[in-house]
Amino acid sequence: ARVIEVDGLDEANLSFINQLLGEGEVSIQCQAPLNARIQESVLAGVWRLRYLDENGQIIRDAVEIGDVPTLVSELTFASARDNIDLEAIALPDDVYNAPPLLAELNEHLPQWRPDRPPHIINLSLLPHTERDLAYLSEVLGIGPVVILSRGYGNCRISATGVRNLWWVQYFNSQETLILNTLEISAVPEVARAASEDIDDSAQRLAEILAIYAGEEG
């Protein structure tokens, strides 16, 4: 990935960058300890990163070109658990369908590698109750990253507290959940920009900046 720092730009140039990049289909909220707001631009694979202090003030401003921001791909699960300790969790009497799902996740988590396809459990096709889902959420925990994508309808991608494990949920225009999955991957594909789009975006960005530099000169 290529990172361009824009902290040092004056207000006029920063405004130009904001207008140039606009807002694309993917936004990312990174909570503590990452503390950042990330927005994909109208150029696929060109991301605007704003790092925040504990008071929500911007302490670093940058543009990154890549399929997904490095902050997300490398640090989302820095403090996550490697697996699910099934023996350490209590099973409530009203939870029936969650245990085999947890066992399946535990089986596949150590087997997954970045060069392997994601392992996906489609909860929408499996029997479960609201209590099962609440129990799964409680056991898996909440990670620091939430990705919102409007590219395929409304998609919410939430990191769990377990390494490489994500909730991926699709909603229709009425905000009704229509597809609910758990995915083992570094970052779900729906959040990534395609390589051909990144190359095209990088070229377009370079051309625009070259024209701007020429006008400034």
PEPERA-V489006 format. One record per backbone hydrogen bond with DSSP energy under -0.5 kcal/mol. CO is the residue of the C=O (numbers start at 1). NH is the residue of the N-H. E is the energy in kcal/mol with one decimal. If there is no record, write none. Layout:
BEGIN
((CO & NH & E) (CO & NH & E))
END
This chain:
BEGIN
((2 & 65 & -2.8) (3 & 5 & -0.5) (4 & 63 & -2.8) (6 & 9 & -1.3) (10 & 14 & -2.6) (11 & 15 & -2.2) (12 & 16 & -1.8) (13 & 17 & -2.3) (14 & 18 & -2.3) (15 & 19 & -2.3) (16 & 20 & -2.6) (17 & 21 & -2.6) (18 & 22 & -2.3) (21 & 42 & -3.4) (25 & 150 & -2.2) (26 & 40 & -3.1) (27 & 148 & -3.1) (28 & 30 & -0.5) (28 & 38 & -2.6) (29 & 31 & -0.6) (29 & 146 & -2.1) (30 & 36 & -2.0) (31 & 34 & -1.8) (31 & 35 & -1.2) (35 & 52 & -2.4) (36 & 30 & -2.6) (37 & 50 & -2.4) (38 & 28 & -3.0) (39 & 48 & -3.0) (40 & 24 & -3.8) (42 & 44 & -0.7) (43 & 41 & -0.5) (43 & 46 & -2.1) (45 & 47 & -0.6) (45 & 66 & -2.5) (46 & 41 & -3.1) (47 & 49 & -0.6) (47 & 64 & -2.5) (48 & 39 & -2.2) (49 & 62 & -2.6) (50 & 37 & -2.6) (51 & 59 & -3.1) (51 & 60 & -1.3) (53 & 56 & -2.1) (57 & 53 & -2.3) (60 & 51 & -2.6) (61 & 6 & -2.5) (61 & 7 & -0.7) (62 & 49 & -3.1) (63 & 4 & -3.7) (64 & 47 & -3.4) (64 & 66 & -0.6) (65 & 2 & -1.7) (67 & 193 & -2.2) (69 & 72 & -0.8) (69 & 73 & -2.1) (70 & 74 & -2.6) (71 & 75 & -1.4) (72 & 76 & -1.1) (75 & 78 & -1.5) (76 & 144 & -0.5) (77 & 80 & -1.3) (81 & 163 & -3.5) (83 & 85 & -0.6) (84 & 86 & -1.5) (85 & 88 & -1.0) (86 & 89 & -0.7) (90 & 92 & -0.7) (92 & 95 & -1.4) (94 & 96 & -0.5) (97 & 101 & -0.7) (98 & 101 & -0.6) (98 & 102 & -2.3) (99 & 103 & -2.2) (100 & 104 & -2.0) (101 & 105 & -2.4) (102 & 106 & -2.5) (103 & 107 & -1.6) (104 & 108 & -1.8) (105 & 109 & -2.6) (106 & 110 & -0.7) (108 & 111 & -0.5) (108 & 112 & -1.3) (109 & 112 & -0.6) (113 & 116 & -2.3) (118 & 120 & -0.6) (119 & 184 & -2.8) (120 & 122 & -0.6) (121 & 123 & -1.2) (121 & 182 & -2.1) (122 & 125 & -1.2) (123 & 126 & -1.1) (129 & 133 & -1.9) (130 & 134 & -2.4) (131 & 135 & -2.2) (132 & 136 & -2.6) (133 & 137 & -2.6) (134 & 138 & -2.1) (135 & 139 & -2.7) (136 & 140 & -2.9) (137 & 141 & -1.8) (140 & 161 & -1.9) (144 & 31 & -3.5) (145 & 159 & -2.7) (146 & 29 & -2.8) (147 & 149 & -0.5) (147 & 157 & -3.2) (148 & 27 & -2.5) (149 & 155 & -2.8) (150 & 153 & -0.7) (153 & 152 & -0.5) (153 & 155 & -0.6) (154 & 171 & -3.1) (155 & 149 & -2.8) (155 & 157 & -0.5) (156 & 158 & -0.6) (156 & 169 & -2.7) (157 & 147 & -3.3) (158 & 167 & -2.8) (159 & 143 & -2.9) (161 & 81 & -2.6) (162 & 165 & -1.8) (164 & 166 & -0.5) (164 & 185 & -1.9) (165 & 160 & -2.2) (166 & 183 & -2.9) (167 & 158 & -2.5) (168 & 181 & -2.5) (169 & 156 & -3.1) (170 & 178 & -2.9) (170 & 179 & -1.4) (171 & 154 & -1.5) (172 & 175 & -2.2) (176 & 172 & -2.0) (179 & 170 & -2.8) (180 & 123 & -1.5) (180 & 124 & -1.1) (181 & 168 & -2.7) (182 & 121 & -2.8) (183 & 166 & -2.8) (183 & 185 & -0.7) (184 & 119 & -1.4) (188 & 191 & -1.7) (189 & 192 & -1.5) (194 & 198 & -2.1) (195 & 199 & -2.2) (196 & 200 & -1.8) (197 & 201 & -2.7) (198 & 202 & -2.8) (199 & 203 & -1.9) (200 & 204 & -2.4) (201 & 205 & -2.8) (202 & 206 & -2.2) (203 & 207 & -2.3) (204 & 208 & -2.4) (205 & 209 & -2.6) (206 & 210 & -2.1) (207 & 211 & -2.1) (208 & 212 & -2.4) (209 & 213 & -2.7) (210 & 214 & -2.1) (211 & 215 & -2.2) (212 & 216 & -2.3) (213 & 217 & -2.0))
END
